[in-house]
Amino acid sequence: MILIIIGLASGIISGMGMGGGTILIPALIFFTGIPQHLAQSINLSVFFPTSIVALWIHIKNKHVRYKLAFKIIATGVAGALIGSKLAVSISTHILRRLFGIFILAMGIYELFRKAKNMGKDGF
């Protein structure tokens, strides 16, 4: 049952465009006890079908800027090649710490970004 809940939460977050890996990777590590490298590989295999569904809906609603998307895709593929080579060469312990630091930094960034934007909107 826990895997179904993890998958559903990850899918919802993915569909919203926030990256289901932020839910999926920590949940797999903490609730199933699998190693960091395996959790990341599962995340990548889950990412593909969920991103296709989300992309289809966003294209249908005309929320995709194709020229910008293709530029990001090209550089993203290069970054993925570099990142995957780095990830397999790093120990699980270090990789887990780096992922945690990244998630923490993004959370802090979002917290202050939202607070700043809320002030402009009057909320």
CORVENCOR-V651846 format. One line per field, one symbol per residue. psi: psi as a letter, one per 20 degrees, with the letter a starting at -180 (. if undefined). A space follows every 50 residues. Layout:
psi=???
This chain:
psi=hhhggggggggghghijinihhggghggghhijqqgggghhgghhhgghh hgggggghghjlkpogggghghgghhgghhggghgggiiqqggggggggg ggggghggghghgggghhhhij.
